[in-house]
Amino acid sequence: MRPLFRLGQAIAEWPVASQQQARRNAMIALTACARRRAEREEVASYLARLSASRRDPATGTAPAPGVVANA
């Protein structure tokens, strides 16, 4: 009779444990997505600053490919 009770208890606890695991998985995924988004924004900001620093102040345009900007 005892094994049958344990089986019934496991079946009763399964939905709660499953929901808790799903929530943990979702929180981990959300954290990973937030890190990737922050990294993308940081790279985009860096590239924008780099592009702006390479522009010719007189014309406001980037130098032609292969041309070194005056330092």
Predicted model as a PDB file, atoms N, CA, C, CB and O in Angstrom, pLDDT in the B-factor column:
MODEL        1                                                                  
ATOM      1  N   MET A   1       0.818  -1.200   0.000  1.00 71.00           N  
ATOM      2  CA  MET A   1       0.000   0.000   0.000  1.00 71.00           C  
ATOM      3  C   MET A   1       0.864   1.268   0.000  1.00 71.00           C  
ATOM      4  CB  MET A   1      -0.932  -0.004   1.208  1.00 71.00           C  
ATOM      5  O   MET A   1       0.480   2.286  -0.575  1.00 71.00           O  
ATOM      6  N   ARG A   2       2.018   1.197   0.641  1.00 88.00           N  
ATOM      7  CA  ARG A   2       2.902   2.351   0.732  1.00 88.00           C  
ATOM      8  C   ARG A   2       3.389   2.816  -0.645  1.00 88.00           C  
ATOM      9  CB  ARG A   2       4.090   2.020   1.616  1.00 88.00           C  
ATOM     10  O   ARG A   2       3.361   4.020  -0.899  1.00 88.00           O  
ATOM     11  N   PRO A   3       3.841   1.921  -1.562  1.00 86.00           N  
ATOM     12  CA  PRO A   3       4.275   2.377  -2.890  1.00 86.00           C  
ATOM     13  C   PRO A   3       3.153   3.067  -3.666  1.00 86.00           C  
ATOM     14  CB  PRO A   3       4.801   1.198  -3.698  1.00 86.00           C  
ATOM     15  O   PRO A   3       3.400   3.998  -4.433  1.00 86.00           O  
ATOM     16  N   LEU A   4       1.936   2.611  -3.463  1.00 88.00           N  
ATOM     17  CA  LEU A   4       0.799   3.230  -4.153  1.00 88.00           C  
ATOM     18  C   LEU A   4       0.585   4.660  -3.639  1.00 88.00           C  
ATOM     19  CB  LEU A   4      -0.491   2.382  -3.952  1.00 88.00           C  
ATOM     20  O   LEU A   4       0.247   5.559  -4.410  1.00 88.00           O  
ATOM     21  N   PHE A   5       0.783   4.858  -2.344  1.00 89.00           N  
ATOM     22  CA  PHE A   5       0.655   6.190  -1.761  1.00 89.00           C  
ATOM     23  C   PHE A   5       1.729   7.125  -2.332  1.00 89.00           C  
ATOM     24  CB  PHE A   5       0.763   6.119  -0.220  1.00 89.00           C  
ATOM     25  O   PHE A   5       1.442   8.274  -2.667  1.00 89.00           O  
ATOM     26  N   ARG A   6       2.969   6.624  -2.438  1.00 93.00           N  
ATOM     27  CA  ARG A   6       4.054   7.442  -2.990  1.00 93.00           C  
ATOM     28  C   ARG A   6       3.773   7.821  -4.441  1.00 93.00           C  
ATOM     29  CB  ARG A   6       5.393   6.693  -2.894  1.00 93.00           C  
ATOM     30  O   ARG A   6       4.044   8.947  -4.858  1.00 93.00           O  
ATOM     31  N   LEU A   7       3.230   6.878  -5.206  1.00 91.00           N  
ATOM     32  CA  LEU A   7       2.886   7.166  -6.601  1.00 91.00           C  
ATOM     33  C   LEU A   7       1.818   8.252  -6.677  1.00 91.00           C  
ATOM     34  CB  LEU A   7       2.398   5.889  -7.315  1.00 91.00           C  
ATOM     35  O   LEU A   7       1.920   9.174  -7.486  1.00 91.00           O  
ATOM     36  N   GLY A   8       0.812   8.143  -5.847  1.00 91.00           N  
ATOM     37  CA  GLY A   8      -0.246   9.152  -5.815  1.00 91.00           C  
ATOM     38  C   GLY A   8       0.284  10.515  -5.417  1.00 91.00           C  
ATOM     39  O   GLY A   8      -0.124  11.536  -5.969  1.00 91.00           O  
ATOM     40  N   GLN A   9       1.198  10.526  -4.453  1.00 93.00           N  
ATOM     41  CA  GLN A   9       1.789  11.790  -4.009  1.00 93.00           C  
ATOM     42  C   GLN A   9       2.631  12.402  -5.122  1.00 93.00           C  
ATOM     43  CB  GLN A   9       2.646  11.576  -2.745  1.00 93.00           C  
ATOM     44  O   GLN A   9       2.576  13.611  -5.347  1.00 93.00           O  
ATOM     45  N   ALA A  10       3.406  11.585  -5.816  1.00 91.00           N  
ATOM     46  CA  ALA A  10       4.233  12.083  -6.919  1.00 91.00           C  
ATOM     47  C   ALA A  10       3.356  12.652  -8.035  1.00 91.00           C  
ATOM     48  CB  ALA A  10       5.136  10.956  -7.472  1.00 91.00           C  
ATOM     49  O   ALA A  10       3.678  13.689  -8.614  1.00 91.00           O  
ATOM     50  N   ILE A  11       2.272  11.987  -8.327  1.00 92.00           N  
ATOM     51  CA  ILE A  11       1.357  12.468  -9.370  1.00 92.00           C  
ATOM     52  C   ILE A  11       0.727  13.791  -8.944  1.00 92.00           C  
ATOM     53  CB  ILE A  11       0.255  11.417  -9.664  1.00 92.00           C  
ATOM     54  O   ILE A  11       0.544  14.684  -9.772  1.00 92.00           O  
ATOM     55  N   ALA A  12       0.395  13.922  -7.668  1.00 94.00           N  
ATOM     56  CA  ALA A  12      -0.226  15.153  -7.177  1.00 94.00           C  
ATOM     57  C   ALA A  12       0.760  16.318  -7.173  1.00 94.00           C  
ATOM     58  CB  ALA A  12      -0.780  14.938  -5.771  1.00 94.00           C  
ATOM     59  O   ALA A  12       0.363  17.461  -7.396  1.00 94.00           O  
ATOM     60  N   GLU A  13       2.038  16.042  -6.923  1.00 95.00           N  
ATOM     61  CA  GLU A  13       3.041  17.107  -6.846  1.00 95.00           C  
ATOM     62  C   GLU A  13       3.616  17.482  -8.204  1.00 95.00           C  
ATOM     63  CB  GLU A  13       4.159  16.692  -5.930  1.00 95.00           C  
ATOM     64  O   GLU A  13       4.241  18.535  -8.329  1.00 95.00           O  
ATOM     65  N   TRP A  14       3.425  16.657  -9.214  1.00 95.00           N  
ATOM     66  CA  TRP A  14       4.031  16.890 -10.518  1.00 95.00           C  
ATOM     67  C   TRP A  14       3.663  18.237 -11.144  1.00 95.00           C  
ATOM     68  CB  TRP A  14       3.636  15.791 -11.447  1.00 95.00           C  
ATOM     69  O   TRP A  14       4.558  18.927 -11.631  1.00 95.00           O  
ATOM     70  N   PRO A  15       2.373  18.651 -11.156  1.00 95.00           N  
ATOM     71  CA  PRO A  15       2.066  19.943 -11.809  1.00 95.00           C  
ATOM     72  C   PRO A  15       2.775  21.125 -11.156  1.00 95.00           C  
ATOM     73  CB  PRO A  15       0.567  20.192 -11.788  1.00 95.00           C  
ATOM     74  O   PRO A  15       3.209  22.046 -11.847  1.00 95.00           O  
ATOM     75  N   VAL A  16       2.893  21.104  -9.850  1.00 96.00           N  
ATOM     76  CA  VAL A  16       3.552  22.210  -9.149  1.00 96.00           C  
ATOM     77  C   VAL A  16       5.044  22.230  -9.493  1.00 96.00           C  
ATOM     78  CB  VAL A  16       3.351  22.085  -7.610  1.00 96.00           C  
ATOM     79  O   VAL A  16       5.599  23.283  -9.809  1.00 96.00           O  
ATOM     80  N   ALA A  17       5.675  21.081  -9.431  1.00 96.00           N  
ATOM     81  CA  ALA A  17       7.109  21.007  -9.745  1.00 96.00           C  
ATOM     82  C   ALA A  17       7.360  21.389 -11.197  1.00 96.00           C  
ATOM     83  CB  ALA A  17       7.656  19.593  -9.469  1.00 96.00           C  
ATOM     84  O   ALA A  17       8.338  22.074 -11.497  1.00 96.00           O  
ATOM     85  N   SER A  18       6.503  20.962 -12.083  1.00 97.00           N  
ATOM     86  CA  SER A  18       6.650  21.279 -13.498  1.00 97.00           C  
ATOM     87  C   SER A  18       6.522  22.781 -13.735  1.00 97.00           C  
ATOM     88  CB  SER A  18       5.608  20.522 -14.326  1.00 97.00           C  
ATOM     89  O   SER A  18       7.296  23.359 -14.499  1.00 97.00           O  
ATOM     90  N   GLN A  19       5.561  23.403 -13.093  1.00 98.00           N  
ATOM     91  CA  GLN A  19       5.362  24.854 -13.232  1.00 98.00           C  
ATOM     92  C   GLN A  19       6.561  25.615 -12.680  1.00 98.00           C  
ATOM     93  CB  GLN A  19       4.073  25.300 -12.507  1.00 98.00           C  
ATOM     94  O   GLN A  19       7.008  26.588 -13.287  1.00 98.00           O  
ATOM     95  N   GLN A  20       7.082  25.186 -11.548  1.00 98.00           N  
ATOM     96  CA  GLN A  20       8.240  25.856 -10.967  1.00 98.00           C  
ATOM     97  C   GLN A  20       9.462  25.741 -11.883  1.00 98.00           C  
ATOM     98  CB  GLN A  20       8.555  25.268  -9.586  1.00 98.00           C  
ATOM     99  O   GLN A  20      10.214  26.702 -12.043  1.00 98.00           O  
ATOM    100  N   GLN A  21       9.656  24.577 -12.473  1.00 98.00           N  
ATOM    101  CA  GLN A  21      10.785  24.390 -13.391  1.00 98.00           C  
ATOM    102  C   GLN A  21      10.615  25.264 -14.635  1.00 98.00           C  
ATOM    103  CB  GLN A  21      10.915  22.902 -13.797  1.00 98.00           C  
ATOM    104  O   GLN A  21      11.582  25.848 -15.122  1.00 98.00           O  
ATOM    105  N   ALA A  22       9.392  25.352 -15.143  1.00 98.00           N  
ATOM    106  CA  ALA A  22       9.134  26.193 -16.317  1.00 98.00           C  
ATOM    107  C   ALA A  22       9.415  27.660 -15.998  1.00 98.00           C  
ATOM    108  CB  ALA A  22       7.675  26.023 -16.799  1.00 98.00           C  
ATOM    109  O   ALA A  22       9.968  28.378 -16.831  1.00 98.00           O  
ATOM    110  N   ARG A  23       9.046  28.105 -14.814  1.00 98.00           N  
ATOM    111  CA  ARG A  23       9.317  29.492 -14.428  1.00 98.00           C  
ATOM    112  C   ARG A  23      10.808  29.755 -14.297  1.00 98.00           C  
ATOM    113  CB  ARG A  23       8.618  29.823 -13.117  1.00 98.00           C  
ATOM    114  O   ARG A  23      11.287  30.813 -14.707  1.00 98.00           O  
ATOM    115  N   ARG A  24      11.549  28.806 -13.731  1.00 98.00           N  
ATOM    116  CA  ARG A  24      13.006  28.953 -13.635  1.00 98.00           C  
ATOM    117  C   ARG A  24      13.622  29.041 -15.028  1.00 98.00           C  
ATOM    118  CB  ARG A  24      13.624  27.770 -12.851  1.00 98.00           C  
ATOM    119  O   ARG A  24      14.484  29.881 -15.285  1.00 98.00           O  
ATOM    120  N   ASN A  25      13.171  28.171 -15.916  1.00 98.00           N  
ATOM    121  CA  ASN A  25      13.687  28.186 -17.289  1.00 98.00           C  
ATOM    122  C   ASN A  25      13.397  29.525 -17.969  1.00 98.00           C  
ATOM    123  CB  ASN A  25      13.072  27.034 -18.107  1.00 98.00           C  
ATOM    124  O   ASN A  25      14.253  30.070 -18.666  1.00 98.00           O  
ATOM    125  N   ALA A  26      12.197  30.047 -17.764  1.00 98.00           N  
ATOM    126  CA  ALA A  26      11.826  31.330 -18.375  1.00 98.00           C  
ATOM    127  C   ALA A  26      12.689  32.467 -17.817  1.00 98.00           C  
ATOM    128  CB  ALA A  26      10.327  31.630 -18.133  1.00 98.00           C  
ATOM    129  O   ALA A  26      13.095  33.355 -18.566  1.00 98.00           O  
ATOM    130  N   MET A  27      12.966  32.448 -16.531  1.00 98.00           N  
ATOM    131  CA  MET A  27      13.799  33.497 -15.936  1.00 98.00           C  
ATOM    132  C   MET A  27      15.227  33.430 -16.476  1.00 98.00           C  
ATOM    133  CB  MET A  27      13.806  33.372 -14.401  1.00 98.00           C  
ATOM    134  O   MET A  27      15.845  34.463 -16.732  1.00 98.00           O  
ATOM    135  N   ILE A  28      15.745  32.229 -16.646  1.00 98.00           N  
ATOM    136  CA  ILE A  28      17.098  32.072 -17.202  1.00 98.00           C  
ATOM    137  C   ILE A  28      17.135  32.581 -18.637  1.00 98.00           C  
ATOM    138  CB  ILE A  28      17.552  30.589 -17.145  1.00 98.00           C  
ATOM    139  O   ILE A  28      18.070  33.280 -19.024  1.00 98.00           O  
ATOM    140  N   ALA A  29      16.124  32.234 -19.426  1.00 98.00           N  
ATOM    141  CA  ALA A  29      16.063  32.679 -20.818  1.00 98.00           C  
ATOM    142  C   ALA A  29      15.938  34.202 -20.899  1.00 98.00           C  
ATOM    143  CB  ALA A  29      14.882  32.010 -21.544  1.00 98.00           C  
ATOM    144  O   ALA A  29      16.580  34.833 -21.738  1.00 98.00           O  
ATOM    145  N   LEU A  30      15.125  34.785 -20.042  1.00 98.00           N  
ATOM    146  CA  LEU A  30      14.960  36.243 -20.029  1.00 98.00           C  
ATOM    147  C   LEU A  30      16.273  36.938 -19.689  1.00 98.00           C  
ATOM    148  CB  LEU A  30      13.873  36.651 -19.023  1.00 98.00           C  
ATOM    149  O   LEU A  30      16.610  37.955 -20.295  1.00 98.00           O  
ATOM    150  N   THR A  31      17.007  36.404 -18.736  1.00 98.00           N  
ATOM    151  CA  THR A  31      18.297  36.973 -18.367  1.00 98.00           C  
ATOM    152  C   THR A  31      19.277  36.910 -19.540  1.00 98.00           C  
ATOM    153  CB  THR A  31      18.875  36.237 -17.150  1.00 98.00           C  
ATOM    154  O   THR A  31      19.994  37.874 -19.807  1.00 98.00           O  
ATOM    155  N   ALA A  32      19.302  35.776 -20.235  1.00 98.00           N  
ATOM    156  CA  ALA A  32      20.198  35.632 -21.388  1.00 98.00           C  
ATOM    157  C   ALA A  32      19.818  36.613 -22.493  1.00 98.00           C  
ATOM    158  CB  ALA A  32      20.161  34.187 -21.925  1.00 98.00           C  
ATOM    159  O   ALA A  32      20.690  37.221 -23.114  1.00 98.00           O  
ATOM    160  N   CYS A  33      18.522  36.766 -22.739  1.00 98.00           N  
ATOM    161  CA  CYS A  33      18.069  37.711 -23.771  1.00 98.00           C  
ATOM    162  C   CYS A  33      18.429  39.147 -23.396  1.00 98.00           C  
ATOM    163  CB  CYS A  33      16.547  37.588 -23.985  1.00 98.00           C  
ATOM    164  O   CYS A  33      18.846  39.925 -24.254  1.00 98.00           O  
ATOM    165  N   ALA A  34      18.274  39.496 -22.144  1.00 98.00           N  
ATOM    166  CA  ALA A  34      18.609  40.858 -21.694  1.00 98.00           C  
ATOM    167  C   ALA A  34      20.101  41.128 -21.854  1.00 98.00           C  
ATOM    168  CB  ALA A  34      18.191  41.063 -20.221  1.00 98.00           C  
ATOM    169  O   ALA A  34      20.498  42.223 -22.252  1.00 98.00           O  
ATOM    170  N   ARG A  35      20.926  40.130 -21.543  1.00 98.00           N  
ATOM    171  CA  ARG A  35      22.377  40.306 -21.713  1.00 98.00           C  
ATOM    172  C   ARG A  35      22.726  40.516 -23.182  1.00 98.00           C  
ATOM    173  CB  ARG A  35      23.143  39.085 -21.157  1.00 98.00           C  
ATOM    174  O   ARG A  35      23.521  41.393 -23.522  1.00 98.00           O  
ATOM    175  N   ARG A  36      22.124  39.702 -24.053  1.00 98.00           N  
ATOM    176  CA  ARG A  36      22.408  39.842 -25.491  1.00 98.00           C  
ATOM    177  C   ARG A  36      21.954  41.198 -26.009  1.00 98.00           C  
ATOM    178  CB  ARG A  36      21.720  38.723 -26.288  1.00 98.00           C  
ATOM    179  O   ARG A  36      22.657  41.828 -26.800  1.00 98.00           O  
ATOM    180  N   ARG A  37      20.779  41.655 -25.567  1.00 98.00           N  
ATOM    181  CA  ARG A  37      20.282  42.959 -26.005  1.00 98.00           C  
ATOM    182  C   ARG A  37      21.213  44.064 -25.544  1.00 98.00           C  
ATOM    183  CB  ARG A  37      18.864  43.206 -25.476  1.00 98.00           C  
ATOM    184  O   ARG A  37      21.520  44.973 -26.315  1.00 98.00           O  
ATOM    185  N   ALA A  38      21.667  44.003 -24.300  1.00 98.00           N  
ATOM    186  CA  ALA A  38      22.583  45.022 -23.778  1.00 98.00           C  
ATOM    187  C   ALA A  38      23.894  45.011 -24.567  1.00 98.00           C  
ATOM    188  CB  ALA A  38      22.860  44.788 -22.271  1.00 98.00           C  
ATOM    189  O   ALA A  38      24.459  46.064 -24.860  1.00 98.00           O  
ATOM    190  N   GLU A  39      24.366  43.824 -24.902  1.00 98.00           N  
ATOM    191  CA  GLU A  39      25.606  43.735 -25.683  1.00 98.00           C  
ATOM    192  C   GLU A  39      25.413  44.317 -27.082  1.00 98.00           C  
ATOM    193  CB  GLU A  39      26.078  42.269 -25.780  1.00 98.00           C  
ATOM    194  O   GLU A  39      26.285  45.029 -27.579  1.00 98.00           O  
ATOM    195  N   ARG A  40      24.269  44.019 -27.728  1.00 98.00           N  
ATOM    196  CA  ARG A  40      23.988  44.583 -29.059  1.00 98.00           C  
ATOM    197  C   ARG A  40      23.931  46.103 -28.999  1.00 98.00           C  
ATOM    198  CB  ARG A  40      22.661  44.027 -29.616  1.00 98.00           C  
ATOM    199  O   ARG A  40      24.472  46.781 -29.873  1.00 98.00           O  
ATOM    200  N   GLU A  41      23.281  46.640 -27.975  1.00 98.00           N  
ATOM    201  CA  GLU A  41      23.183  48.096 -27.835  1.00 98.00           C  
ATOM    202  C   GLU A  41      24.554  48.715 -27.593  1.00 98.00           C  
ATOM    203  CB  GLU A  41      22.231  48.462 -26.689  1.00 98.00           C  
ATOM    204  O   GLU A  41      24.851  49.794 -28.108  1.00 98.00           O  
ATOM    205  N   GLU A  42      25.388  48.036 -26.812  1.00 98.00           N  
ATOM    206  CA  GLU A  42      26.735  48.538 -26.552  1.00 98.00           C  
ATOM    207  C   GLU A  42      27.562  48.549 -27.837  1.00 98.00           C  
ATOM    208  CB  GLU A  42      27.431  47.683 -25.476  1.00 98.00           C  
ATOM    209  O   GLU A  42      28.281  49.513 -28.100  1.00 98.00           O  
ATOM    210  N   VAL A  43      27.467  47.496 -28.632  1.00 97.00           N  
ATOM    211  CA  VAL A  43      28.205  47.437 -29.898  1.00 97.00           C  
ATOM    212  C   VAL A  43      27.691  48.503 -30.857  1.00 97.00           C  
ATOM    213  CB  VAL A  43      28.081  46.035 -30.540  1.00 97.00           C  
ATOM    214  O   VAL A  43      28.486  49.174 -31.516  1.00 97.00           O  
ATOM    215  N   ALA A  44      26.374  48.669 -30.945  1.00 97.00           N  
ATOM    216  CA  ALA A  44      25.800  49.685 -31.837  1.00 97.00           C  
ATOM    217  C   ALA A  44      26.263  51.086 -31.416  1.00 97.00           C  
ATOM    218  CB  ALA A  44      24.248  49.605 -31.830  1.00 97.00           C  
ATOM    219  O   ALA A  44      26.586  51.914 -32.268  1.00 97.00           O  
ATOM    220  N   SER A  45      26.294  51.345 -30.127  1.00 96.00           N  
ATOM    221  CA  SER A  45      26.751  52.640 -29.628  1.00 96.00           C  
ATOM    222  C   SER A  45      28.225  52.858 -29.960  1.00 96.00           C  
ATOM    223  CB  SER A  45      26.528  52.741 -28.111  1.00 96.00           C  
ATOM    224  O   SER A  45      28.618  53.944 -30.387  1.00 96.00           O  
ATOM    225  N   TYR A  46      29.031  51.827 -29.763  1.00 96.00           N  
ATOM    226  CA  TYR A  46      30.453  51.924 -30.080  1.00 96.00           C  
ATOM    227  C   TYR A  46      30.662  52.211 -31.565  1.00 96.00           C  
ATOM    228  CB  TYR A  46      31.180  50.633 -29.683  1.00 96.00           C  
ATOM    229  O   TYR A  46      31.449  53.083 -31.931  1.00 96.00           O  
ATOM    230  N   LEU A  47      29.950  51.470 -32.417  1.00 95.00           N  
ATOM    231  CA  LEU A  47      30.092  51.682 -33.860  1.00 95.00           C  
ATOM    232  C   LEU A  47      29.624  53.065 -34.282  1.00 95.00           C  
ATOM    233  CB  LEU A  47      29.314  50.628 -34.624  1.00 95.00           C  
ATOM    234  O   LEU A  47      30.214  53.669 -35.177  1.00 95.00           O  
ATOM    235  N   ALA A  48      28.573  53.574 -33.649  1.00 94.00           N  
ATOM    236  CA  ALA A  48      28.100  54.923 -33.966  1.00 94.00           C  
ATOM    237  C   ALA A  48      29.147  55.963 -33.563  1.00 94.00           C  
ATOM    238  CB  ALA A  48      26.757  55.209 -33.255  1.00 94.00           C  
ATOM    239  O   ALA A  48      29.413  56.902 -34.313  1.00 94.00           O  
ATOM    240  N   ARG A  49      29.743  55.793 -32.373  1.00 94.00           N  
ATOM    241  CA  ARG A  49      30.794  56.729 -31.939  1.00 94.00           C  
ATOM    242  C   ARG A  49      32.002  56.638 -32.860  1.00 94.00           C  
ATOM    243  CB  ARG A  49      31.217  56.439 -30.480  1.00 94.00           C  
ATOM    244  O   ARG A  49      32.590  57.661 -33.212  1.00 94.00           O  
ATOM    245  N   LEU A  50      32.375  55.435 -33.249  1.00 93.00           N  
ATOM    246  CA  LEU A  50      33.511  55.246 -34.143  1.00 93.00           C  
ATOM    247  C   LEU A  50      33.247  55.909 -35.493  1.00 93.00           C  
ATOM    248  CB  LEU A  50      33.804  53.750 -34.329  1.00 93.00           C  
ATOM    249  O   LEU A  50      34.116  56.581 -36.048  1.00 93.00           O  
ATOM    250  N   SER A  51      32.048  55.710 -36.007  1.00 91.00           N  
ATOM    251  CA  SER A  51      31.680  56.301 -37.291  1.00 91.00           C  
ATOM    252  C   SER A  51      31.682  57.827 -37.201  1.00 91.00           C  
ATOM    253  CB  SER A  51      30.297  55.794 -37.741  1.00 91.00           C  
ATOM    254  O   SER A  51      32.164  58.507 -38.107  1.00 91.00           O  
ATOM    255  N   ALA A  52      31.146  58.357 -36.112  1.00 89.00           N  
ATOM    256  CA  ALA A  52      31.101  59.811 -35.940  1.00 89.00           C  
ATOM    257  C   ALA A  52      32.506  60.394 -35.809  1.00 89.00           C  
ATOM    258  CB  ALA A  52      30.264  60.179 -34.708  1.00 89.00           C  
ATOM    259  O   ALA A  52      32.768  61.495 -36.292  1.00 89.00           O  
ATOM    260  N   SER A  53      33.410  59.661 -35.159  1.00 88.00           N  
ATOM    261  CA  SER A  53      34.766  60.190 -34.976  1.00 88.00           C  
ATOM    262  C   SER A  53      35.562  60.138 -36.273  1.00 88.00           C  
ATOM    263  CB  SER A  53      35.499  59.409 -33.884  1.00 88.00           C  
ATOM    264  O   SER A  53      36.559  60.847 -36.407  1.00 88.00           O  
ATOM    265  N   ARG A  54      35.151  59.326 -37.215  1.00 85.00           N  
ATOM    266  CA  ARG A  54      35.883  59.211 -38.481  1.00 85.00           C  
ATOM    267  C   ARG A  54      35.378  60.189 -39.533  1.00 85.00           C  
ATOM    268  CB  ARG A  54      35.780  57.796 -39.013  1.00 85.00           C  
ATOM    269  O   ARG A  54      35.991  60.315 -40.593  1.00 85.00           O  
ATOM    270  N   ARG A  55      34.291  60.872 -39.272  1.00 78.00           N  
ATOM    271  CA  ARG A  55      33.747  61.809 -40.256  1.00 78.00           C  
ATOM    272  C   ARG A  55      34.637  63.037 -40.391  1.00 78.00           C  
ATOM    273  CB  ARG A  55      32.326  62.232 -39.867  1.00 78.00           C  
ATOM    274  O   ARG A  55      35.256  63.486 -39.426  1.00 78.00           O  
ATOM    275  N   ASP A  56      34.688  63.565 -41.599  1.00 65.00           N  
ATOM    276  CA  ASP A  56      35.465  64.776 -41.880  1.00 65.00           C  
ATOM    277  C   ASP A  56      34.679  65.966 -41.333  1.00 65.00           C  
ATOM    278  CB  ASP A  56      35.750  64.939 -43.429  1.00 65.00           C  
ATOM    279  O   ASP A  56      33.546  66.192 -41.759  1.00 65.00           O  
ATOM    280  N   PRO A  57      35.246  66.730 -40.406  1.00 67.00           N  
ATOM    281  CA  PRO A  57      34.508  67.857 -39.820  1.00 67.00           C  
ATOM    282  C   PRO A  57      34.106  68.909 -40.855  1.00 67.00           C  
ATOM    283  CB  PRO A  57      35.345  68.511 -38.738  1.00 67.00           C  
ATOM    284  O   PRO A  57      33.095  69.588 -40.679  1.00 67.00           O  
ATOM    285  N   ALA A  58      34.879  69.052 -41.926  1.00 67.00           N  
ATOM    286  CA  ALA A  58      34.579  70.085 -42.924  1.00 67.00           C  
ATOM    287  C   ALA A  58      33.356  69.716 -43.759  1.00 67.00           C  
ATOM    288  CB  ALA A  58      35.787  70.305 -43.839  1.00 67.00           C  
ATOM    289  O   ALA A  58      32.517  70.569 -44.049  1.00 67.00           O  
ATOM    290  N   THR A  59      33.258  68.456 -44.140  1.00 66.00           N  
ATOM    291  CA  THR A  59      32.155  68.054 -45.021  1.00 66.00           C  
ATOM    292  C   THR A  59      31.073  67.259 -44.308  1.00 66.00           C  
ATOM    293  CB  THR A  59      32.688  67.241 -46.164  1.00 66.00           C  
ATOM    294  O   THR A  59      29.947  67.164 -44.798  1.00 66.00           O  
ATOM    295  N   GLY A  60      31.409  66.683 -43.144  1.00 65.00           N  
ATOM    296  CA  GLY A  60      30.435  65.875 -42.419  1.00 65.00           C  
ATOM    297  C   GLY A  60      30.264  64.491 -43.008  1.00 65.00           C  
ATOM    298  O   GLY A  60      29.318  63.783 -42.663  1.00 65.00           O  
ATOM    299  N   THR A  61      31.175  64.091 -43.902  1.00 68.00           N  
ATOM    300  CA  THR A  61      31.071  62.768 -44.512  1.00 68.00           C  
ATOM    301  C   THR A  61      32.269  61.921 -44.109  1.00 68.00           C  
ATOM    302  CB  THR A  61      30.975  62.876 -46.051  1.00 68.00           C  
ATOM    303  O   THR A  61      33.303  62.431 -43.679  1.00 68.00           O  
ATOM    304  N   ALA A  62      32.100  60.626 -44.260  1.00 64.00           N  
ATOM    305  CA  ALA A  62      33.178  59.688 -43.944  1.00 64.00           C  
ATOM    306  C   ALA A  62      34.188  59.714 -45.080  1.00 64.00           C  
ATOM    307  CB  ALA A  62      32.628  58.240 -43.719  1.00 64.00           C  
ATOM    308  O   ALA A  62      33.819  59.949 -46.230  1.00 64.00           O  
ATOM    309  N   PRO A  63      35.464  59.475 -44.771  1.00 62.00           N  
ATOM    310  CA  PRO A  63      36.467  59.428 -45.836  1.00 62.00           C  
ATOM    311  C   PRO A  63      36.221  58.244 -46.763  1.00 62.00           C  
ATOM    312  CB  PRO A  63      37.880  59.346 -45.241  1.00 62.00           C  
ATOM    313  O   PRO A  63      35.566  57.271 -46.390  1.00 62.00           O  
ATOM    314  N   ALA A  64      36.752  58.343 -47.969  1.00 61.00           N  
ATOM    315  CA  ALA A  64      36.604  57.241 -48.935  1.00 61.00           C  
ATOM    316  C   ALA A  64      37.317  56.015 -48.402  1.00 61.00           C  
ATOM    317  CB  ALA A  64      37.168  57.633 -50.335  1.00 61.00           C  
ATOM    318  O   ALA A  64      38.273  56.138 -47.637  1.00 61.00           O  
ATOM    319  N   PRO A  65      36.858  54.814 -48.800  1.00 62.00           N  
ATOM    320  CA  PRO A  65      37.518  53.595 -48.337  1.00 62.00           C  
ATOM    321  C   PRO A  65      38.999  53.599 -48.704  1.00 62.00           C  
ATOM    322  CB  PRO A  65      36.833  52.359 -48.930  1.00 62.00           C  
ATOM    323  O   PRO A  65      39.357  53.960 -49.825  1.00 62.00           O  
ATOM    324  N   GLY A  66      39.850  53.207 -47.781  1.00 62.00           N  
ATOM    325  CA  GLY A  66      41.276  53.154 -48.027  1.00 62.00           C  
ATOM    326  C   GLY A  66      41.985  54.457 -47.741  1.00 62.00           C  
ATOM    327  O   GLY A  66      43.216  54.496 -47.732  1.00 62.00           O  
ATOM    328  N   VAL A  67      41.244  55.525 -47.508  1.00 57.00           N  
ATOM    329  CA  VAL A  67      41.859  56.831 -47.222  1.00 57.00           C  
ATOM    330  C   VAL A  67      41.976  56.994 -45.708  1.00 57.00           C  
ATOM    331  CB  VAL A  67      41.020  58.007 -47.848  1.00 57.00           C  
ATOM    332  O   VAL A  67      41.004  56.800 -44.978  1.00 57.00           O  
ATOM    333  N   VAL A  68      43.151  57.345 -45.253  1.00 58.00           N  
ATOM    334  CA  VAL A  68      43.369  57.528 -43.829  1.00 58.00           C  
ATOM    335  C   VAL A  68      43.005  58.953 -43.481  1.00 58.00           C  
ATOM    336  CB  VAL A  68      44.835  57.208 -43.428  1.00 58.00           C  
ATOM    337  O   VAL A  68      43.484  59.896 -44.110  1.00 58.00           O  
ATOM    338  N   ALA A  69      42.150  59.112 -42.470  1.00 55.00           N  
ATOM    339  CA  ALA A  69      41.749  60.445 -42.032  1.00 55.00           C  
ATOM    340  C   ALA A  69      42.908  61.120 -41.325  1.00 55.00           C  
ATOM    341  CB  ALA A  69      40.518  60.376 -41.106  1.00 55.00           C  
ATOM    342  O   ALA A  69      43.719  60.459 -40.676  1.00 55.00           O  
ATOM    343  N   ASN A  70      42.987  62.419 -41.449  1.00 56.00           N  
ATOM    344  CA  ASN A  70      44.057  63.192 -40.780  1.00 56.00           C  
ATOM    345  C   ASN A  70      43.842  63.125 -39.277  1.00 56.00           C  
ATOM    346  CB  ASN A  70      44.078  64.689 -41.269  1.00 56.00           C  
ATOM    347  O   ASN A  70      42.724  63.237 -38.774  1.00 56.00           O  
ATOM    348  N   ALA A  71      44.949  62.939 -38.584  1.00 47.00           N  
ATOM    349  CA  ALA A  71      44.851  62.809 -37.125  1.00 47.00           C  
ATOM    350  C   ALA A  71      45.012  64.152 -36.450  1.00 47.00           C  
ATOM    351  CB  ALA A  71      45.901  61.835 -36.597  1.00 47.00           C  
ATOM    352  O   ALA A  71      44.959  64.236 -35.223  1.00 47.00           O  
TER     353      ALA A  71                                                      
ENDMDL                                                                          
END                                                                             
